[in-house]
Amino acid sequence: MFVHCIYTAACYRLKKHVAIDKVFEFPFSEERLDQFRKSVIGMNKTNIPLSFHMKMMDSNKISDLKKKDLFFKEFDFKESIDEFYTDVLLDAEISSVDVGKYILAKKDYSLLPLQKMVYFCHAEYLFQTGRPLFTDTVFAFDKGPVEESLWEKYHHQGTGLLKEKTFGDDVDRAELIMKGRLRNARDGLKKLEVIDRTFEALKHKSTRELVELTHSSGSPWARAYQKGAYRKEISDEAIQKFHEAERPRELSADRVQ
């Protein structure tokens, strides 16, 4: 008899579930099992949710495990803990697209106001924590800050409401799915708190009002923008330093470290 000791995790970036299986011949040493657990948990530097399963079988093969328990049928089993975390830790960082999809799951937007909503989430997180919300570059366009990845994904849809809300899943589940994606990121709970609070503060503002906020005197956009200049970057340092000039009064909480 064999005991399959399995850790599983959702990998939102790759749209799949991954697993690592350590097989022990029965009876097995609790000390060896504890070593395996410590090896897996010890590499979980961002506290991404993991599930642990134990299955007793006559076979030590993953293929037989998948046949016996259909729960594991679609899981991508990795050969090593390092390979397992190579996929899992892709979720540690988020992009402007991830934030945009989460906001779109809450309310319909065209690209221009969505860019502004995502920008204010990024700026507010920088302002409160001193750390970037996502890894994308922000540029100063005529109508305000533009996140590179979000622009690349949606600009081809034109000026109407954006149609794609999440990565192929049912629209009714989109907010739940994207909330899980953000929660799994590094400092995910704080990121969700800032995104939700920013959205609630700004969701009633018109596109014109959002653009006017970013164009405030002394704002990061106003300091970076040059008419006719292409791909003029607004640095995270500038956003953090000068966000107060554009910060809407609805977001009046003190900085949180």
C-alpha positions as a printed NumPy array, in Angstrom:
array([[  0.   ,   0.   ,   0.   ],
       [  1.047,   3.577,  -0.689],
       [  0.054,   6.941,   0.741],
       [ -0.099,   9.892,  -1.648],
       [  0.547,  13.168,   0.206],
       [ -0.55 ,  15.962,  -2.105],
       [ -0.364,  19.744,  -1.974],
       [ -2.521,  21.665,  -4.449],
       [ -2.921,  25.313,  -5.405],
       [ -4.812,  27.422,  -7.919],
       [ -2.677,  29.17 , -10.521],
       [ -4.815,  32.007, -11.876],
       [ -2.151,  33.356, -14.198],
       [ -1.963,  30.009, -16.056],
       [ -5.678,  29.244, -15.61 ],
       [ -5.118,  25.857, -14.021],
       [ -4.589,  23.954, -10.773],
       [ -1.178,  22.531,  -9.913],
       [ -0.092,  19.817,  -7.473],
       [  2.946,  18.154,  -5.968],
       [  2.668,  14.517,  -4.814],
       [  4.986,  12.771,  -2.366],
       [  4.359,   9.02 ,  -2.177],
       [  5.225,   6.99 ,   0.92 ],
       [  5.057,   3.222,   1.223],
       [  2.763,   2.192,   4.064],
       [  3.5  ,   2.146,   6.957],
       [  5.451,   5.376,   6.604],
       [  7.519,   7.573,   8.871],
       [  5.729,  10.606,  10.322],
       [  9.134,  12.276,  10.429],
       [  9.542,  11.962,   6.644],
       [  6.029,  13.31 ,   6.105],
       [  6.804,  16.241,   8.387],
       [  9.971,  16.965,   6.384],
       [  7.922,  17.034,   3.179],
       [  5.379,  19.4  ,   4.714],
       [  8.076,  21.749,   5.967],
       [  9.755,  21.741,   2.538],
       [  6.523,  22.788,   0.82 ],
       [  5.328,  25.296,   3.413],
       [  8.793,  26.789,   3.778],
       [  8.812,  27.911,   0.139],
       [  5.401,  29.588,   0.37 ],
       [  6.85 ,  33.063,   0.876],
       [  3.67 ,  34.952,  -0.047],
       [  1.182,  32.799,   1.908],
       [ -0.651,  31.617,  -1.208],
       [ -3.487,  29.265,  -0.115],
       [ -2.521,  25.597,  -0.366],
       [ -4.652,  22.505,   0.183],
       [ -3.304,  19.243,   1.596],
       [ -4.706,  15.782,   0.757],
       [ -3.794,  12.219,   1.738],
       [ -4.928,   9.26 ,  -0.376],
       [ -4.183,   5.585,   0.352],
       [ -3.881,   3.417,  -2.772],
       [ -2.444,   0.19 ,  -4.115],
       [ -0.467,   2.153,  -6.721],
       [  2.222,   4.807,  -6.436],
       [  1.434,   6.251,  -9.889],
       [ -0.159,   9.666, -10.415],
       [ -2.017,   8.325, -13.448],
       [ -3.782,   5.77 , -11.209],
       [ -4.52 ,   8.47 ,  -8.627],
       [ -6.27 ,  10.529, -11.304],
       [ -8.347,   7.522, -12.364],
       [ -9.329,   6.632,  -8.806],
       [-10.175,  10.151,  -7.678],
       [-11.595,  12.391, -10.415],
       [-10.982,  15.445,  -8.24 ],
       [ -7.347,  15.28 ,  -9.349],
       [ -8.071,  14.485, -13.007],
       [ -7.315,  17.982, -14.394],
       [ -4.494,  18.879, -12.003],
       [ -1.037,  19.509, -13.42 ],
       [  1.268,  17.419, -11.206],
       [  4.83 ,  18.692, -10.93 ],
       [  7.925,  16.544, -10.458],
       [  9.522,  18.769,  -7.836],
       [  8.62 ,  21.393,  -5.26 ],
       [ 10.656,  23.936,  -7.232],
       [  8.565,  23.283, -10.369],
       [  5.375,  23.499,  -8.295],
       [  6.293,  26.955,  -7.   ],
       [  7.51 ,  28.131, -10.394],
       [  3.84 ,  28.105, -11.427],
       [  2.254,  29.001,  -8.092],
       [  4.398,  32.094,  -7.521],
       [  3.361,  33.565, -10.855],
       [  0.335,  34.759,  -8.886],
       [  2.502,  36.674,  -6.407],
       [  2.538,  39.71 ,  -8.702],
       [ -0.469,  41.249, -10.419],
       [ -0.849,  43.4  , -13.521],
       [ -3.074,  46.32 , -14.416],
       [ -5.175,  43.826, -16.397],
       [ -5.902,  41.844, -13.229],
       [ -7.084,  45.   , -11.477],
       [ -9.069,  46.044, -14.545],
       [-10.859,  42.7  , -14.765],
       [-11.802,  42.876, -11.098],
       [-13.257,  46.36 , -11.556],
       [-15.106,  45.291, -14.709],
       [-16.676,  42.471, -12.709],
       [-18.182,  45.151, -10.46 ],
       [-19.286,  47.686, -13.093],
       [-19.305,  48.15 , -16.875],
       [-16.732,  50.619, -18.204],
       [-15.239,  51.732, -21.472],
       [-11.456,  51.831, -21.623],
       [-10.914,  55.517, -20.782],
       [-12.652,  55.555, -17.37 ],
       [-11.343,  52.065, -16.605],
       [ -7.777,  53.322, -17.142],
       [ -8.447,  56.1  , -14.641],
       [-10.025,  53.795, -12.064],
       [ -7.099,  51.373, -12.273],
       [ -4.644,  54.265, -12.095],
       [ -6.221,  55.64 ,  -8.912],
       [ -6.082,  52.174,  -7.311],
       [ -2.366,  52.004,  -8.148],
       [ -1.718,  55.564,  -6.946],
       [ -3.633,  55.058,  -3.724],
       [ -1.757,  51.843,  -2.919],
       [  1.562,  53.583,  -3.585],
       [  0.466,  56.527,  -1.443],
       [ -0.547,  54.316,   1.485],
       [  2.196,  51.679,   1.422],
       [  5.097,  53.028,  -0.647],
       [  4.897,  49.922,  -2.838],
       [  3.458,  49.536,  -6.373],
       [  0.122,  47.796,  -6.794],
       [  1.205,  46.185, -10.064],
       [  4.286,  45.893, -12.258],
       [  3.093,  47.755, -15.357],
       [  4.526,  50.99 , -16.679],
       [  2.185,  54.015, -16.539],
       [  2.385,  56.562, -19.373],
       [  1.117,  60.146, -19.664],
       [ -1.381,  60.291, -22.567],
       [ -3.439,  63.33 , -23.602],
       [ -6.396,  62.296, -21.442],
       [ -4.431,  61.153, -18.428],
       [ -2.418,  58.194, -17.127],
       [ -2.51 ,  54.965, -19.149],
       [ -1.381,  51.536, -17.938],
       [  0.542,  49.732, -20.66 ],
       [ -0.824,  46.174, -20.273],
       [ -4.421,  47.32 , -19.848],
       [ -4.148,  49.49 , -22.954],
       [ -2.64 ,  46.659, -24.991],
       [ -5.402,  44.246, -23.992],
       [ -8.455,  46.417, -24.615],
       [ -7.725,  49.363, -26.933],
       [ -8.783,  47.386, -30.026],
       [-12.37 ,  47.316, -28.699],
       [-12.802,  51.037, -29.332],
       [-14.711,  53.486, -27.166],
       [-17.697,  51.332, -26.194],
       [-18.217,  49.258, -23.072],
       [-15.611,  46.532, -22.753],
       [-16.961,  43.049, -23.383],
       [-14.369,  40.74 , -21.888],
       [-14.747,  40.655, -18.124],
       [-12.616,  37.688, -17.171],
       [-10.643,  34.852, -18.711],
       [-13.424,  32.769, -20.208],
       [-15.38 ,  32.058, -17.022],
       [-19.035,  32.754, -16.382],
       [-19.627,  36.493, -15.904],
       [-21.615,  35.875, -12.717],
       [-18.492,  34.335, -11.139],
       [-16.058,  36.934, -12.462],
       [-15.815,  39.025,  -9.295],
       [-15.257,  35.946,  -7.114],
       [-12.633,  34.586,  -9.507],
       [-10.726,  37.849,  -9.753],
       [-10.959,  38.433,  -6.007],
       [ -9.22 ,  35.076,  -5.541],
       [ -6.585,  36.105,  -8.058],
       [ -5.849,  39.335,  -6.191],
       [ -6.006,  37.737,  -2.75 ],
       [ -3.304,  35.247,  -3.771],
       [ -0.908,  38.054,  -4.661],
       [  1.811,  39.339,  -2.38 ],
       [  0.119,  41.556,   0.25 ],
       [ -3.145,  40.518,  -1.398],
       [ -5.544,  41.413,   1.401],
       [ -4.186,  44.953,   1.6  ],
       [ -4.328,  45.293,  -2.182],
       [ -7.959,  44.192,  -2.208],
       [ -8.783,  46.613,   0.602],
       [ -7.298,  49.558,  -1.302],
       [ -8.892,  48.567,  -4.631],
       [-12.335,  48.106,  -3.068],
       [-12.15 ,  51.368,  -1.139],
       [-10.945,  53.303,  -4.188],
       [-13.671,  51.834,  -6.364],
       [-16.387,  52.686,  -3.836],
       [-15.082,  56.25 ,  -3.575],
       [-14.917,  56.862,  -7.33 ],
       [-17.594,  54.645,  -8.916],
       [-20.128,  57.487,  -9.144],
       [-17.758,  59.915, -10.867],
       [-18.085,  60.545, -14.597],
       [-15.286,  59.994, -17.068],
       [-14.812,  63.753, -17.297],
       [-14.477,  64.058, -13.516],
       [-11.895,  61.257, -13.405],
       [ -9.86 ,  62.868, -16.193],
       [-10.035,  66.269, -14.475],
       [ -8.695,  64.757, -11.25 ],
       [ -5.622,  63.376, -13.009],
       [ -5.091,  66.755, -14.706],
       [ -4.999,  68.645, -11.398],
       [ -2.2  ,  71.179, -11.024],
       [  0.933,  69.485,  -9.688],
       [ -0.379,  65.972, -10.266],
       [  1.973,  63.175, -11.429],
       [  0.411,  63.356, -14.91 ],
       [  0.773,  67.167, -15.096],
       [  4.454,  66.903, -14.166],
       [  5.212,  64.178, -16.732],
       [  3.009,  65.085, -19.709],
       [  4.554,  66.698, -22.787],
       [  2.257,  67.387, -25.731],
       [  3.285,  65.281, -28.702],
       [  5.707,  63.166, -26.668],
       [  5.223,  59.408, -27.125],
       [  5.342,  56.976, -24.19 ],
       [  6.269,  59.559, -21.585],
       [  6.523,  57.543, -18.387],
       [  4.988,  58.518, -15.046],
       [  7.289,  56.918, -12.488],
       [  6.051,  55.207,  -9.341],
       [  8.213,  57.625,  -7.371],
       [  6.396,  60.6  ,  -8.902],
       [  2.988,  59.019,  -8.304],
       [  3.789,  58.356,  -4.669],
       [  5.212,  61.85 ,  -4.123],
       [  2.608,  63.917,  -5.959],
       [ -0.585,  61.832,  -5.711],
       [ -1.905,  64.142,  -2.993],
       [ -2.402,  66.857,  -5.64 ],
       [ -4.945,  64.688,  -7.493],
       [ -6.274,  62.619,  -4.616],
       [-10.074,  62.888,  -4.395],
       [-11.473,  64.068,  -1.071],
       [-13.405,  60.789,  -0.76 ],
       [-10.057,  59.084,  -0.091],
       [ -8.966,  60.898,   3.018],
       [ -7.526,  58.088,   5.175],
       [ -4.024,  58.475,   6.495],
       [ -1.155,  56.497,   5.001],
       [ -0.882,  52.919,   6.237],
       [  2.551,  51.305,   6.369]])
